[in-house]
């Protein structure tokens, strides 16, 4: 039986996603963490307040290359989580995605899903898989302060 990618997240992610999607995930992750404005040495990125996907030093985005080492684990975690969510959504892996997203706090889950959703635009089956998994997590969530789940899960 093949080993599931979640057992070794980096092992199969490049094969499952492809370089183009990984670069898109890295760019979107950097934007979520405000890296184009805060750490990127490229004027176009800072002016646009968005990653322009300019690579330096062997495929690393410029903002990732200049990211202070104490922030690298945060970037790597978000990129890894979003990559696994994208791969699972594209493969229709509800169970694996549920286990991953259910472990994350609601804030981390929201940011991770936002990154993945932005990179899966145009892939209706993957987005449907992601939405179905999020619905399962919402059903599992306890009610908040005695309110029914629907009120606790309401979005503005």
Secondary structure as the mmCIF struct_conf table of DSSP 4:
data_model
#
loop_
_struct_conf.conf_type_id
_struct_conf.id
_struct_conf.beg_label_comp_id
_struct_conf.beg_label_asym_id
_struct_conf.beg_label_seq_id
_struct_conf.end_label_comp_id
_struct_conf.end_label_asym_id
_struct_conf.end_label_seq_id
HELX_LH_PP_P HELX_LH_PP_P1 UNK A 2 UNK A 4
HELX_RH_3T_P HELX_RH_3T_P1 UNK A 5 UNK A 8
HELX_RH_AL_P HELX_RH_AL_P1 UNK A 9 UNK A 17
HELX_RH_AL_P HELX_RH_AL_P2 UNK A 19 UNK A 32
TURN_TY1_P TURN_TY1_P1 UNK A 33 UNK A 34
HELX_RH_AL_P HELX_RH_AL_P3 UNK A 35 UNK A 38
TURN_TY1_P TURN_TY1_P2 UNK A 39 UNK A 39
HELX_RH_AL_P HELX_RH_AL_P4 UNK A 43 UNK A 48
TURN_TY1_P TURN_TY1_P3 UNK A 49 UNK A 49
BEND BEND1 UNK A 50 UNK A 50
STRN STRN1 UNK A 55 UNK A 56
TURN_TY1_P TURN_TY1_P4 UNK A 57 UNK A 59
STRN STRN2 UNK A 60 UNK A 61
HELX_RH_AL_P HELX_RH_AL_P5 UNK A 62 UNK A 65
TURN_TY1_P TURN_TY1_P5 UNK A 66 UNK A 66
BEND BEND2 UNK A 67 UNK A 67
HELX_RH_AL_P HELX_RH_AL_P6 UNK A 69 UNK A 91
TURN_TY1_P TURN_TY1_P6 UNK A 92 UNK A 92
HELX_RH_AL_P HELX_RH_AL_P7 UNK A 94 UNK A 103
BEND BEND3 UNK A 104 UNK A 104
HELX_RH_AL_P HELX_RH_AL_P8 UNK A 106 UNK A 119
TURN_TY1_P TURN_TY1_P7 UNK A 120 UNK A 122
HELX_RH_AL_P HELX_RH_AL_P9 UNK A 124 UNK A 140
BEND BEND4 UNK A 141 UNK A 141
HELX_LH_PP_P HELX_LH_PP_P2 UNK A 142 UNK A 143
BEND BEND5 UNK A 144 UNK A 144
TURN_TY1_P TURN_TY1_P8 UNK A 145 UNK A 146
HELX_RH_AL_P HELX_RH_AL_P10 UNK A 149 UNK A 152
TURN_TY1_P TURN_TY1_P9 UNK A 153 UNK A 153
#
